[in-house]
Amino acid sequence: MSTYDDAAHRYFTAWNASGAELVDAVAKAWTEDGGYTDPLTDVRGHEQLVAAISGVHEQFPGFVFRPLGSVDGHHDTARFSWELVAPDGSAPVAGSDVLVLDQDGRIATVLGFLDRVPA
């Protein structure tokens, strides 16, 4: 598994976790001061990341994030697309994310783009 694939795997693990598992998954995926920015939020640090991810789970209970296609990367940057899948299999939300990684392959910054959102 490449550094880029590994970072994306840890990223999806965090987004699909909850409770104590979420706290641990965020710590494994992001640097201490790592951030996440998309059109709806801009957070930094593990505590804010956990709160943001928990908020998405509250808004979309039972949904899971899954990758769309492969992870692409160069230097310290990776990109990939994803969708948020409902329990019925539909995917009302999709997007693309760009990760900037530190020297250890942990996420320093995420820039998220929403490609499909519900009306």
ABEGO torsion letter per residue (X at the ends): XBAAAAAAAAAAAAAABBEAAAAAAAAAABBAABBBBBAABBBBEAAAAAAAAAAAAAABBGBBBBBBEBBBBBEABBBBBBBBBBAAGBBABBBBBBBBBBAAGBBABBBBBBABBBX
